Amino acid sequence: MSFSRGPKKSVPEVETNVWACTSESCAGWMRESFSFSEEPECPLCQSSMELETRVLPEVED
Protein backbone atom coordinates (compact mmCIF):
# COMPACT_ATOMS: atom_id res chain seq x y z
CA MET A 1 0.00 0.00 0.00
CA SER A 2 1.40 3.42 -0.88
CA PHE A 3 0.46 6.76 0.56
CA SER A 4 0.43 9.30 -2.23
CA ARG A 5 -0.46 12.92 -1.71
CA GLY A 6 -1.00 13.60 -5.38
CA PRO A 7 1.49 14.81 -7.95
CA LYS A 8 4.65 16.36 -6.58
CA LYS A 9 5.61 19.85 -7.65
CA SER A 10 8.63 20.08 -9.89
CA VAL A 11 11.33 22.24 -8.31
CA PRO A 12 13.29 24.17 -10.95
CA GLU A 13 17.02 23.51 -11.03
CA VAL A 14 19.50 26.33 -11.58
CA GLU A 15 23.26 26.70 -11.89
CA THR A 16 24.48 27.56 -8.40
CA ASN A 17 27.89 28.60 -7.07
CA VAL A 18 29.00 26.29 -4.26
CA TRP A 19 32.07 25.90 -2.08
CA ALA A 20 33.38 22.32 -2.44
CA CYS A 21 35.90 20.64 -0.14
CA THR A 22 39.31 20.06 -1.74
CA SER A 23 39.99 16.87 0.27
CA GLU A 24 39.75 13.68 -1.82
CA SER A 25 38.20 11.79 1.12
CA CYS A 26 35.49 14.37 1.89
CA ALA A 27 32.31 15.15 -0.04
CA GLY A 28 31.52 18.38 1.84
CA TRP A 29 30.04 21.35 0.02
CA MET A 30 27.78 24.36 0.70
CA ARG A 31 25.99 26.96 -1.36
CA GLU A 32 28.06 30.13 -1.72
CA SER A 33 25.08 32.23 -0.63
CA PHE A 34 24.91 30.31 2.68
CA SER A 35 28.60 30.84 3.54
CA PHE A 36 29.58 33.31 6.26
CA SER A 37 33.16 33.92 5.13
CA GLU A 38 34.90 34.83 1.88
CA GLU A 39 37.08 31.69 1.93
CA PRO A 40 35.43 29.11 4.19
CA GLU A 41 37.00 25.90 5.43
CA CYS A 42 35.11 22.64 5.25
CA PRO A 43 32.76 22.24 8.24
CA LEU A 44 33.25 18.47 8.09
CA CYS A 45 37.05 18.09 7.88
CA GLN A 46 38.42 21.68 8.09
CA SER A 47 40.18 21.42 4.68
CA SER A 48 40.21 24.36 2.28
CA MET A 49 37.32 24.78 -0.14
CA GLU A 50 37.11 26.01 -3.74
CA LEU A 51 34.30 27.53 -5.79
CA GLU A 52 32.42 25.28 -8.24
CA THR A 53 29.19 25.54 -10.17
CA ARG A 54 26.54 22.82 -9.76
CA VAL A 55 22.99 22.40 -10.99
CA LEU A 56 20.84 22.29 -7.85
CA PRO A 57 17.19 22.75 -6.91
CA GLU A 58 16.39 26.44 -6.58
CA VAL A 59 15.96 27.80 -3.05
CA GLU A 60 14.97 31.24 -1.88
CA ASP A 61 17.68 33.02 0.10
PDBQT receptor file of N, H, CA, C and O in Angstrom, charges set to zero:
ATOM      1  N   MET A   1       0.842  -1.169   0.000  1.00  0.00    +0.000 N 
ATOM      2  CA  MET A   1       0.000   0.000   0.000  1.00  0.00    +0.000 C 
ATOM      3  C   MET A   1       0.894   1.241   0.000  1.00  0.00    +0.000 C 
ATOM      4  O   MET A   1       1.840   1.318   0.784  1.00  0.00    +0.000 OA
ATOM      5  N   SER A   2       0.611   2.200  -0.858  1.00  0.00    +0.000 N 
ATOM      6  H   SER A   2      -0.157   2.138  -1.496  1.00  0.00    +0.000 HD
ATOM      7  CA  SER A   2       1.398   3.424  -0.878  1.00  0.00    +0.000 C 
ATOM      8  C   SER A   2       0.520   4.594  -0.456  1.00  0.00    +0.000 C 
ATOM      9  O   SER A   2      -0.697   4.584  -0.643  1.00  0.00    +0.000 OA
ATOM     10  N   PHE A   3       1.152   5.574   0.103  1.00  0.00    +0.000 N 
ATOM     11  H   PHE A   3       2.140   5.582   0.256  1.00  0.00    +0.000 HD
ATOM     12  CA  PHE A   3       0.457   6.764   0.563  1.00  0.00    +0.000 C 
ATOM     13  C   PHE A   3       0.877   7.934  -0.307  1.00  0.00    +0.000 C 
ATOM     14  O   PHE A   3       1.910   8.556  -0.058  1.00  0.00    +0.000 OA
ATOM     15  N   SER A   4       0.101   8.231  -1.303  1.00  0.00    +0.000 N 
ATOM     16  H   SER A   4      -0.738   7.726  -1.506  1.00  0.00    +0.000 HD
ATOM     17  CA  SER A   4       0.434   9.299  -2.233  1.00  0.00    +0.000 C 
ATOM     18  C   SER A   4      -0.401  10.527  -1.906  1.00  0.00    +0.000 C 
ATOM     19  O   SER A   4      -1.592  10.427  -1.614  1.00  0.00    +0.000 OA
ATOM     20  N   ARG A   5       0.234  11.669  -1.959  1.00  0.00    +0.000 N 
ATOM     21  H   ARG A   5       1.202  11.751  -2.196  1.00  0.00    +0.000 HD
ATOM     22  CA  ARG A   5      -0.465  12.923  -1.713  1.00  0.00    +0.000 C 
ATOM     23  C   ARG A   5      -0.681  13.683  -3.016  1.00  0.00    +0.000 C 
ATOM     24  O   ARG A   5      -0.739  14.912  -3.023  1.00  0.00    +0.000 OA
ATOM     25  N   GLY A   6      -0.795  12.967  -4.088  1.00  0.00    +0.000 N 
ATOM     26  H   GLY A   6      -0.747  11.969  -4.083  1.00  0.00    +0.000 HD
ATOM     27  CA  GLY A   6      -0.997  13.603  -5.383  1.00  0.00    +0.000 C 
ATOM     28  C   GLY A   6       0.320  13.883  -6.059  1.00  0.00    +0.000 C 
ATOM     29  O   GLY A   6       1.381  13.520  -5.550  1.00  0.00    +0.000 OA
ATOM     30  N   PRO A   7       0.254  14.529  -7.202  1.00  0.00    +0.000 N 
ATOM     31  CA  PRO A   7       1.490  14.814  -7.952  1.00  0.00    +0.000 C 
ATOM     32  C   PRO A   7       2.397  15.775  -7.193  1.00  0.00    +0.000 C 
ATOM     33  O   PRO A   7       1.936  16.741  -6.585  1.00  0.00    +0.000 OA
ATOM     34  N   LYS A   8       3.682  15.492  -7.243  1.00  0.00    +0.000 N 
ATOM     35  H   LYS A   8       4.056  14.707  -7.737  1.00  0.00    +0.000 HD
ATOM     36  CA  LYS A   8       4.653  16.360  -6.577  1.00  0.00    +0.000 C 
ATOM     37  C   LYS A   8       5.000  17.519  -7.490  1.00  0.00    +0.000 C 
ATOM     38  O   LYS A   8       5.085  17.364  -8.709  1.00  0.00    +0.000 OA
ATOM     39  N   LYS A   9       5.201  18.685  -6.886  1.00  0.00    +0.000 N 
ATOM     40  H   LYS A   9       5.133  18.810  -5.896  1.00  0.00    +0.000 HD
ATOM     41  CA  LYS A   9       5.607  19.854  -7.653  1.00  0.00    +0.000 C 
ATOM     42  C   LYS A   9       7.027  19.672  -8.142  1.00  0.00    +0.000 C 
ATOM     43  O   LYS A   9       7.878  19.141  -7.428  1.00  0.00    +0.000 OA
ATOM     44  N   SER A  10       7.277  20.112  -9.352  1.00  0.00    +0.000 N 
ATOM     45  H   SER A  10       6.586  20.543  -9.931  1.00  0.00    +0.000 HD
ATOM     46  CA  SER A  10       8.627  20.077  -9.892  1.00  0.00    +0.000 C 
ATOM     47  C   SER A  10       9.373  21.317  -9.413  1.00  0.00    +0.000 C 
ATOM     48  O   SER A  10       8.910  22.439  -9.619  1.00  0.00    +0.000 OA
ATOM     49  N   VAL A  11      10.516  21.123  -8.781  1.00  0.00    +0.000 N 
ATOM     50  H   VAL A  11      10.892  20.212  -8.614  1.00  0.00    +0.000 HD
ATOM     51  CA  VAL A  11      11.328  22.241  -8.312  1.00  0.00    +0.000 C 
ATOM     52  C   VAL A  11      12.336  22.568  -9.402  1.00  0.00    +0.000 C 
ATOM     53  O   VAL A  11      13.102  21.698  -9.815  1.00  0.00    +0.000 OA
ATOM     54  N   PRO A  12      12.348  23.823  -9.880  1.00  0.00    +0.000 N 
ATOM     55  CA  PRO A  12      13.289  24.167 -10.946  1.00  0.00    +0.000 C 
ATOM     56  C   PRO A  12      14.733  24.063 -10.469  1.00  0.00    +0.000 C 
ATOM     57  O   PRO A  12      15.044  24.389  -9.324  1.00  0.00    +0.000 OA
ATOM     58  N   GLU A  13      15.604  23.609 -11.353  1.00  0.00    +0.000 N 
ATOM     59  H   GLU A  13      15.351  23.344 -12.284  1.00  0.00    +0.000 HD
ATOM     60  CA  GLU A  13      17.021  23.507 -11.032  1.00  0.00    +0.000 C 
ATOM     61  C   GLU A  13      17.764  24.628 -11.736  1.00  0.00    +0.000 C 
ATOM     62  O   GLU A  13      17.466  24.962 -12.883  1.00  0.00    +0.000 OA
ATOM     63  N   VAL A  14      18.738  25.209 -11.037  1.00  0.00    +0.000 N 
ATOM     64  H   VAL A  14      18.980  24.939 -10.106  1.00  0.00    +0.000 HD
ATOM     65  CA  VAL A  14      19.504  26.327 -11.580  1.00  0.00    +0.000 C 
ATOM     66  C   VAL A  14      20.985  26.117 -11.316  1.00  0.00    +0.000 C 
ATOM     67  O   VAL A  14      21.365  25.415 -10.379  1.00  0.00    +0.000 OA
ATOM     68  N   GLU A  15      21.825  26.733 -12.154  1.00  0.00    +0.000 N 
ATOM     69  H   GLU A  15      21.516  27.303 -12.915  1.00  0.00    +0.000 HD
ATOM     70  CA  GLU A  15      23.262  26.701 -11.895  1.00  0.00    +0.000 C 
ATOM     71  C   GLU A  15      23.527  27.528 -10.646  1.00  0.00    +0.000 C 
ATOM     72  O   GLU A  15      23.072  28.667 -10.537  1.00  0.00    +0.000 OA
ATOM     73  N   THR A  16      24.270  26.945  -9.698  1.00  0.00    +0.000 N 
ATOM     74  H   THR A  16      24.639  26.020  -9.786  1.00  0.00    +0.000 HD
ATOM     75  CA  THR A  16      24.480  27.562  -8.399  1.00  0.00    +0.000 C 
ATOM     76  C   THR A  16      25.954  27.506  -8.041  1.00  0.00    +0.000 C 
ATOM     77  O   THR A  16      26.585  26.463  -8.206  1.00  0.00    +0.000 OA
ATOM     78  N   ASN A  17      26.512  28.601  -7.557  1.00  0.00    +0.000 N 
ATOM     79  H   ASN A  17      25.999  29.448  -7.423  1.00  0.00    +0.000 HD
ATOM     80  CA  ASN A  17      27.890  28.600  -7.070  1.00  0.00    +0.000 C 
ATOM     81  C   ASN A  17      27.921  27.929  -5.701  1.00  0.00    +0.000 C 
ATOM     82  O   ASN A  17      27.130  28.254  -4.816  1.00  0.00    +0.000 OA
ATOM     83  N   VAL A  18      28.849  26.986  -5.543  1.00  0.00    +0.000 N 
ATOM     84  H   VAL A  18      29.492  26.721  -6.261  1.00  0.00    +0.000 HD
ATOM     85  CA  VAL A  18      29.001  26.293  -4.264  1.00  0.00    +0.000 C 
ATOM     86  C   VAL A  18      30.475  26.253  -3.878  1.00  0.00    +0.000 C 
ATOM     87  O   VAL A  18      31.355  26.292  -4.738  1.00  0.00    +0.000 OA
ATOM     88  N   TRP A  19      30.729  26.176  -2.590  1.00  0.00    +0.000 N 
ATOM     89  H   TRP A  19      30.015  26.144  -1.891  1.00  0.00    +0.000 HD
ATOM     90  CA  TRP A  19      32.070  25.896  -2.082  1.00  0.00    +0.000 C 
ATOM     91  C   TRP A  19      32.168  24.391  -1.917  1.00  0.00    +0.000 C 
ATOM     92  O   TRP A  19      31.327  23.790  -1.248  1.00  0.00    +0.000 OA
ATOM     93  N   ALA A  20      33.183  23.765  -2.516  1.00  0.00    +0.000 N 
ATOM     94  H   ALA A  20      33.866  24.252  -3.059  1.00  0.00    +0.000 HD
ATOM     95  CA  ALA A  20      33.380  22.322  -2.435  1.00  0.00    +0.000 C 
ATOM     96  C   ALA A  20      34.706  22.026  -1.732  1.00  0.00    +0.000 C 
ATOM     97  O   ALA A  20      35.711  22.694  -1.975  1.00  0.00    +0.000 OA
ATOM     98  N   CYS A  21      34.694  21.027  -0.868  1.00  0.00    +0.000 N 
ATOM     99  H   CYS A  21      33.877  20.485  -0.671  1.00  0.00    +0.000 HD
ATOM    100  CA  CYS A  21      35.901  20.636  -0.142  1.00  0.00    +0.000 C 
ATOM    101  C   CYS A  21      36.960  20.132  -1.116  1.00  0.00    +0.000 C 
ATOM    102  O   CYS A  21      36.643  19.434  -2.079  1.00  0.00    +0.000 OA
ATOM    103  N   THR A  22      38.216  20.487  -0.866  1.00  0.00    +0.000 N 
ATOM    104  H   THR A  22      38.474  21.054  -0.084  1.00  0.00    +0.000 HD
ATOM    105  CA  THR A  22      39.311  20.056  -1.738  1.00  0.00    +0.000 C 
ATOM    106  C   THR A  22      39.890  18.702  -1.337  1.00  0.00    +0.000 C 
ATOM    107  O   THR A  22      40.711  18.148  -2.069  1.00  0.00    +0.000 OA
ATOM    108  N   SER A  23      39.483  18.160  -0.194  1.00  0.00    +0.000 N 
ATOM    109  H   SER A  23      38.817  18.610   0.400  1.00  0.00    +0.000 HD
ATOM    110  CA  SER A  23      39.992  16.870   0.268  1.00  0.00    +0.000 C 
ATOM    111  C   SER A  23      39.380  15.733  -0.549  1.00  0.00    +0.000 C 
ATOM    112  O   SER A  23      38.164  15.685  -0.733  1.00  0.00    +0.000 OA
ATOM    113  N   GLU A  24      40.215  14.825  -1.035  1.00  0.00    +0.000 N 
ATOM    114  H   GLU A  24      41.203  14.863  -0.885  1.00  0.00    +0.000 HD
ATOM    115  CA  GLU A  24      39.749  13.677  -1.819  1.00  0.00    +0.000 C 
ATOM    116  C   GLU A  24      38.798  12.777  -1.025  1.00  0.00    +0.000 C 
ATOM    117  O   GLU A  24      37.913  12.145  -1.602  1.00  0.00    +0.000 OA
ATOM    118  N   SER A  25      38.981  12.718   0.295  1.00  0.00    +0.000 N 
ATOM    119  H   SER A  25      39.701  13.230   0.764  1.00  0.00    +0.000 HD
ATOM    120  CA  SER A  25      38.202  11.794   1.121  1.00  0.00    +0.000 C 
ATOM    121  C   SER A  25      36.949  12.433   1.706  1.00  0.00    +0.000 C 
ATOM    122  O   SER A  25      36.252  11.801   2.500  1.00  0.00    +0.000 OA
ATOM    123  N   CYS A  26      36.648  13.676   1.329  1.00  0.00    +0.000 N 
ATOM    124  H   CYS A  26      37.214  14.190   0.684  1.00  0.00    +0.000 HD
ATOM    125  CA  CYS A  26      35.492  14.374   1.890  1.00  0.00    +0.000 C 
ATOM    126  C   CYS A  26      34.575  14.843   0.764  1.00  0.00    +0.000 C 
ATOM    127  O   CYS A  26      35.045  15.304  -0.276  1.00  0.00    +0.000 OA
ATOM    128  N   ALA A  27      33.283  14.724   0.973  1.00  0.00    +0.000 N 
ATOM    129  H   ALA A  27      32.901  14.350   1.818  1.00  0.00    +0.000 HD
ATOM    130  CA  ALA A  27      32.311  15.154  -0.041  1.00  0.00    +0.000 C 
ATOM    131  C   ALA A  27      31.587  16.431   0.389  1.00  0.00    +0.000 C 
ATOM    132  O   ALA A  27      30.508  16.729  -0.123  1.00  0.00    +0.000 OA
ATOM    133  N   GLY A  28      32.171  17.187   1.323  1.00  0.00    +0.000 N 
ATOM    134  H   GLY A  28      33.047  16.944   1.738  1.00  0.00    +0.000 HD
ATOM    135  CA  GLY A  28      31.516  18.382   1.844  1.00  0.00    +0.000 C 
ATOM    136  C   GLY A  28      31.382  19.493   0.822  1.00  0.00    +0.000 C 
ATOM    137  O   GLY A  28      32.277  19.714   0.007  1.00  0.00    +0.000 OA
ATOM    138  N   TRP A  29      30.260  20.188   0.871  1.00  0.00    +0.000 N 
ATOM    139  H   TRP A  29      29.533  20.008   1.533  1.00  0.00    +0.000 HD
ATOM    140  CA  TRP A  29      30.038  21.354   0.023  1.00  0.00    +0.000 C 
ATOM    141  C   TRP A  29      28.937  22.194   0.640  1.00  0.00    +0.000 C 
ATOM    142  O   TRP A  29      28.158  21.697   1.453  1.00  0.00    +0.000 OA
ATOM    143  N   MET A  30      28.863  23.475   0.257  1.00  0.00    +0.000 N 
ATOM    144  H   MET A  30      29.496  23.879  -0.404  1.00  0.00    +0.000 HD
ATOM    145  CA  MET A  30      27.782  24.357   0.699  1.00  0.00    +0.000 C 
ATOM    146  C   MET A  30      27.540  25.411  -0.370  1.00  0.00    +0.000 C 
ATOM    147  O   MET A  30      28.444  25.771  -1.123  1.00  0.00    +0.000 OA
ATOM    148  N   ARG A  31      26.326  25.891  -0.423  1.00  0.00    +0.000 N 
ATOM    149  H   ARG A  31      25.591  25.599   0.189  1.00  0.00    +0.000 HD
ATOM    150  CA  ARG A  31      25.991  26.960  -1.360  1.00  0.00    +0.000 C 
ATOM    151  C   ARG A  31      26.770  28.215  -0.979  1.00  0.00    +0.000 C 
ATOM    152  O   ARG A  31      26.893  28.541   0.202  1.00  0.00    +0.000 OA
ATOM    153  N   GLU A  32      27.294  28.915  -1.978  1.00  0.00    +0.000 N 
ATOM    154  H   GLU A  32      27.194  28.650  -2.937  1.00  0.00    +0.000 HD
ATOM    155  CA  GLU A  32      28.061  30.127  -1.722  1.00  0.00    +0.000 C 
ATOM    156  C   GLU A  32      27.221  31.147  -0.955  1.00  0.00    +0.000 C 
ATOM    157  O   GLU A  32      27.733  31.838  -0.075  1.00  0.00    +0.000 OA
ATOM    158  N   SER A  33      25.943  31.243  -1.284  1.00  0.00    +0.000 N 
ATOM    159  H   SER A  33      25.527  30.682  -1.999  1.00  0.00    +0.000 HD
ATOM    160  CA  SER A  33      25.078  32.230  -0.629  1.00  0.00    +0.000 C 
ATOM    161  C   SER A  33      24.809  31.902   0.839  1.00  0.00    +0.000 C 
ATOM    162  O   SER A  33      24.319  32.762   1.571  1.00  0.00    +0.000 OA
ATOM    163  N   PHE A  34      25.118  30.681   1.289  1.00  0.00    +0.000 N 
ATOM    164  H   PHE A  34      25.516  29.984   0.694  1.00  0.00    +0.000 HD
ATOM    165  CA  PHE A  34      24.911  30.307   2.680  1.00  0.00    +0.000 C 
ATOM    166  C   PHE A  34      26.203  30.344   3.485  1.00  0.00    +0.000 C 
ATOM    167  O   PHE A  34      26.208  29.977   4.660  1.00  0.00    +0.000 OA
ATOM    168  N   SER A  35      27.296  30.780   2.872  1.00  0.00    +0.000 N 
ATOM    169  H   SER A  35      27.292  31.078   1.917  1.00  0.00    +0.000 HD
ATOM    170  CA  SER A  35      28.597  30.843   3.539  1.00  0.00    +0.000 C 
ATOM    171  C   SER A  35      28.731  32.157   4.299  1.00  0.00    +0.000 C 
ATOM    172  O   SER A  35      28.238  33.193   3.852  1.00  0.00    +0.000 OA
ATOM    173  N   PHE A  36      29.400  32.109   5.452  1.00  0.00    +0.000 N 
ATOM    174  H   PHE A  36      29.800  31.267   5.815  1.00  0.00    +0.000 HD
ATOM    175  CA  PHE A  36      29.579  33.310   6.265  1.00  0.00    +0.000 C 
ATOM    176  C   PHE A  36      30.933  33.966   6.069  1.00  0.00    +0.000 C 
ATOM    177  O   PHE A  36      31.161  35.059   6.588  1.00  0.00    +0.000 OA
ATOM    178  N   SER A  37      31.847  33.326   5.330  1.00  0.00    +0.000 N 
ATOM    179  H   SER A  37      31.662  32.438   4.908  1.00  0.00    +0.000 HD
ATOM    180  CA  SER A  37      33.162  33.920   5.127  1.00  0.00    +0.000 C 
ATOM    181  C   SER A  37      33.524  33.905   3.645  1.00  0.00    +0.000 C 
ATOM    182  O   SER A  37      32.932  33.170   2.854  1.00  0.00    +0.000 OA
ATOM    183  N   GLU A  38      34.510  34.730   3.284  1.00  0.00    +0.000 N 
ATOM    184  H   GLU A  38      34.991  35.327   3.926  1.00  0.00    +0.000 HD
ATOM    185  CA  GLU A  38      34.902  34.830   1.875  1.00  0.00    +0.000 C 
ATOM    186  C   GLU A  38      35.626  33.587   1.390  1.00  0.00    +0.000 C 
ATOM    187  O   GLU A  38      35.494  33.215   0.224  1.00  0.00    +0.000 OA
ATOM    188  N   GLU A  39      36.391  32.934   2.263  1.00  0.00    +0.000 N 
ATOM    189  H   GLU A  39      36.499  33.236   3.210  1.00  0.00    +0.000 HD
ATOM    190  CA  GLU A  39      37.081  31.690   1.926  1.00  0.00    +0.000 C 
ATOM    191  C   GLU A  39      36.879  30.701   3.068  1.00  0.00    +0.000 C 
ATOM    192  O   GLU A  39      37.742  30.566   3.936  1.00  0.00    +0.000 OA
ATOM    193  N   PRO A  40      35.737  30.007   3.070  1.00  0.00    +0.000 N 
ATOM    194  CA  PRO A  40      35.433  29.106   4.189  1.00  0.00    +0.000 C 
ATOM    195  C   PRO A  40      36.312  27.867   4.196  1.00  0.00    +0.000 C 
ATOM    196  O   PRO A  40      36.904  27.497   3.182  1.00  0.00    +0.000 OA
ATOM    197  N   GLU A  41      36.384  27.233   5.363  1.00  0.00    +0.000 N 
ATOM    198  H   GLU A  41      35.903  27.533   6.187  1.00  0.00    +0.000 HD
ATOM    199  CA  GLU A  41      36.996  25.905   5.429  1.00  0.00    +0.000 C 
ATOM    200  C   GLU A  41      35.876  24.902   5.622  1.00  0.00    +0.000 C 
ATOM    201  O   GLU A  41      34.803  25.240   6.121  1.00  0.00    +0.000 OA
ATOM    202  N   CYS A  42      36.133  23.677   5.227  1.00  0.00    +0.000 N 
ATOM    203  H   CYS A  42      37.005  23.403   4.821  1.00  0.00    +0.000 HD
ATOM    204  CA  CYS A  42      35.107  22.638   5.250  1.00  0.00    +0.000 C 
ATOM    205  C   CYS A  42      34.600  22.419   6.684  1.00  0.00    +0.000 C 
ATOM    206  O   CYS A  42      35.403  22.205   7.593  1.00  0.00    +0.000 OA
ATOM    207  N   PRO A  43      33.288  22.471   6.892  1.00  0.00    +0.000 N 
ATOM    208  CA  PRO A  43      32.756  22.241   8.237  1.00  0.00    +0.000 C 
ATOM    209  C   PRO A  43      32.874  20.785   8.686  1.00  0.00    +0.000 C 
ATOM    210  O   PRO A  43      32.724  20.487   9.870  1.00  0.00    +0.000 OA
ATOM    211  N   LEU A  44      33.141  19.884   7.749  1.00  0.00    +0.000 N 
ATOM    212  H   LEU A  44      33.263  20.127   6.787  1.00  0.00    +0.000 HD
ATOM    213  CA  LEU A  44      33.249  18.469   8.094  1.00  0.00    +0.000 C 
ATOM    214  C   LEU A  44      34.675  18.048   8.442  1.00  0.00    +0.000 C 
ATOM    215  O   LEU A  44      34.888  17.283   9.383  1.00  0.00    +0.000 OA
ATOM    216  N   CYS A  45      35.667  18.557   7.669  1.00  0.00    +0.000 N 
ATOM    217  H   CYS A  45      35.494  19.178   6.905  1.00  0.00    +0.000 HD
ATOM    218  CA  CYS A  45      37.048  18.091   7.882  1.00  0.00    +0.000 C 
ATOM    219  C   CYS A  45      38.054  19.239   8.024  1.00  0.00    +0.000 C 
ATOM    220  O   CYS A  45      39.247  18.990   8.196  1.00  0.00    +0.000 OA
ATOM    221  N   GLN A  46      37.595  20.477   7.955  1.00  0.00    +0.000 N 
ATOM    222  H   GLN A  46      36.626  20.679   7.815  1.00  0.00    +0.000 HD
ATOM    223  CA  GLN A  46      38.422  21.681   8.092  1.00  0.00    +0.000 C 
ATOM    224  C   GLN A  46      39.453  21.873   6.966  1.00  0.00    +0.000 C 
ATOM    225  O   GLN A  46      40.392  22.650   7.138  1.00  0.00    +0.000 OA
ATOM    226  N   SER A  47      39.310  21.199   5.839  1.00  0.00    +0.000 N 
ATOM    227  H   SER A  47      38.547  20.567   5.700  1.00  0.00    +0.000 HD
ATOM    228  CA  SER A  47      40.185  21.424   4.682  1.00  0.00    +0.000 C 
ATOM    229  C   SER A  47      39.749  22.702   3.972  1.00  0.00    +0.000 C 
ATOM    230  O   SER A  47      38.678  23.241   4.250  1.00  0.00    +0.000 OA
ATOM    231  N   SER A  48      40.587  23.182   3.051  1.00  0.00    +0.000 N 
ATOM    232  H   SER A  48      41.457  22.744   2.825  1.00  0.00    +0.000 HD
ATOM    233  CA  SER A  48      40.207  24.362   2.282  1.00  0.00    +0.000 C 
ATOM    234  C   SER A  48      39.106  23.982   1.290  1.00  0.00    +0.000 C 
ATOM    235  O   SER A  48      38.903  22.809   0.977  1.00  0.00    +0.000 OA
ATOM    236  N   MET A  49      38.406  25.005   0.809  1.00  0.00    +0.000 N 
ATOM    237  H   MET A  49      38.571  25.957   1.064  1.00  0.00    +0.000 HD
ATOM    238  CA  MET A  49      37.317  24.779  -0.143  1.00  0.00    +0.000 C 
ATOM    239  C   MET A  49      37.550  25.647  -1.367  1.00  0.00    +0.000 C 
ATOM    240  O   MET A  49      38.221  26.676  -1.286  1.00  0.00    +0.000 OA
ATOM    241  N   GLU A  50      36.991  25.229  -2.514  1.00  0.00    +0.000 N 
ATOM    242  H   GLU A  50      36.446  24.393  -2.579  1.00  0.00    +0.000 HD
ATOM    243  CA  GLU A  50      37.114  26.012  -3.740  1.00  0.00    +0.000 C 
ATOM    244  C   GLU A  50      35.739  26.169  -4.381  1.00  0.00    +0.000 C 
ATOM    245  O   GLU A  50      34.854  25.333  -4.204  1.00  0.00    +0.000 OA
ATOM    246  N   LEU A  51      35.582  27.264  -5.131  1.00  0.00    +0.000 N 
ATOM    247  H   LEU A  51      36.301  27.944  -5.275  1.00  0.00    +0.000 HD
ATOM    248  CA  LEU A  51      34.302  27.526  -5.785  1.00  0.00    +0.000 C 
ATOM    249  C   LEU A  51      34.083  26.603  -6.970  1.00  0.00    +0.000 C 
ATOM    250  O   LEU A  51      35.004  26.349  -7.747  1.00  0.00    +0.000 OA
ATOM    251  N   GLU A  52      32.861  26.100  -7.109  1.00  0.00    +0.000 N 
ATOM    252  H   GLU A  52      32.113  26.306  -6.478  1.00  0.00    +0.000 HD
ATOM    253  CA  GLU A  52      32.421  25.279  -8.237  1.00  0.00    +0.000 C 
ATOM    254  C   GLU A  52      31.023  25.732  -8.612  1.00  0.00    +0.000 C 
ATOM    255  O   GLU A  52      30.376  26.464  -7.863  1.00  0.00    +0.000 OA
ATOM    256  N   THR A  53      30.565  25.301  -9.762  1.00  0.00    +0.000 N 
ATOM    257  H   THR A  53      31.090  24.706 -10.371  1.00  0.00    +0.000 HD
ATOM    258  CA  THR A  53      29.188  25.537 -10.166  1.00  0.00    +0.000 C 
ATOM    259  C   THR A  53      28.500  24.186 -10.305  1.00  0.00    +0.000 C 
ATOM    260  O   THR A  53      29.014  23.283 -10.965  1.00  0.00    +0.000 OA
ATOM    261  N   ARG A  54      27.327  24.054  -9.675  1.00  0.00    +0.000 N 
ATOM    262  H   ARG A  54      26.910  24.787  -9.139  1.00  0.00    +0.000 HD
ATOM    263  CA  ARG A  54      26.542  22.819  -9.759  1.00  0.00    +0.000 C 
ATOM    264  C   ARG A  54      25.110  23.173 -10.116  1.00  0.00    +0.000 C 
ATOM    265  O   ARG A  54      24.656  24.289  -9.862  1.00  0.00    +0.000 OA
ATOM    266  N   VAL A  55      24.405  22.230 -10.701  1.00  0.00    +0.000 N 
ATOM    267  H   VAL A  55      24.774  21.323 -10.908  1.00  0.00    +0.000 HD
ATOM    268  CA  VAL A  55      22.989  22.405 -10.993  1.00  0.00    +0.000 C 
ATOM    269  C   VAL A  55      22.222  21.802  -9.812  1.00  0.00    +0.000 C 
ATOM    270  O   VAL A  55      22.250  20.594  -9.575  1.00  0.00    +0.000 OA
ATOM    271  N   LEU A  56      21.529  22.696  -9.075  1.00  0.00    +0.000 N 
ATOM    272  H   LEU A  56      21.506  23.677  -9.268  1.00  0.00    +0.000 HD
ATOM    273  CA  LEU A  56      20.836  22.294  -7.847  1.00  0.00    +0.000 C 
ATOM    274  C   LEU A  56      19.402  22.809  -7.851  1.00  0.00    +0.000 C 
ATOM    275  O   LEU A  56      19.080  23.743  -8.585  1.00  0.00    +0.000 OA
ATOM    276  N   PRO A  57      18.540  22.206  -7.038  1.00  0.00    +0.000 N 
ATOM    277  CA  PRO A  57      17.188  22.754  -6.907  1.00  0.00    +0.000 C 
ATOM    278  C   PRO A  57      17.253  24.192  -6.398  1.00  0.00    +0.000 C 
ATOM    279  O   PRO A  57      18.058  24.521  -5.526  1.00  0.00    +0.000 OA
ATOM    280  N   GLU A  58      16.410  25.025  -6.947  1.00  0.00    +0.000 N 
ATOM    281  H   GLU A  58      15.757  24.759  -7.655  1.00  0.00    +0.000 HD
ATOM    282  CA  GLU A  58      16.390  26.435  -6.581  1.00  0.00    +0.000 C 
ATOM    283  C   GLU A  58      15.831  26.602  -5.173  1.00  0.00    +0.000 C 
ATOM    284  O   GLU A  58      14.830  25.978  -4.820  1.00  0.00    +0.000 OA
ATOM    285  N   VAL A  59      16.475  27.441  -4.373  1.00  0.00    +0.000 N 
ATOM    286  H   VAL A  59      17.288  27.948  -4.660  1.00  0.00    +0.000 HD
ATOM    287  CA  VAL A  59      15.965  27.798  -3.048  1.00  0.00    +0.000 C 
ATOM    288  C   VAL A  59      15.927  29.312  -2.943  1.00  0.00    +0.000 C 
ATOM    289  O   VAL A  59      16.694  30.014  -3.600  1.00  0.00    +0.000 OA
ATOM    290  N   GLU A  60      15.030  29.800  -2.113  1.00  0.00    +0.000 N 
ATOM    291  H   GLU A  60      14.406  29.229  -1.579  1.00  0.00    +0.000 HD
ATOM    292  CA  GLU A  60      14.969  31.241  -1.884  1.00  0.00    +0.000 C 
ATOM    293  C   GLU A  60      15.893  31.585  -0.738  1.00  0.00    +0.000 C 
ATOM    294  O   GLU A  60      15.854  30.946   0.314  1.00  0.00    +0.000 OA
ATOM    295  N   ASP A  61      16.737  32.608  -0.939  1.00  0.00    +0.000 N 
ATOM    296  H   ASP A  61      16.769  33.127  -1.793  1.00  0.00    +0.000 HD
ATOM    297  CA  ASP A  61      17.684  33.025   0.102  1.00  0.00    +0.000 C 
ATOM    298  C   ASP A  61      16.989  33.794   1.186  1.00  0.00    +0.000 C 
ATOM    299  O   ASP A  61      17.629  34.225   2.146  1.00  0.00    +0.000 OA
TER     300      ASP A  61
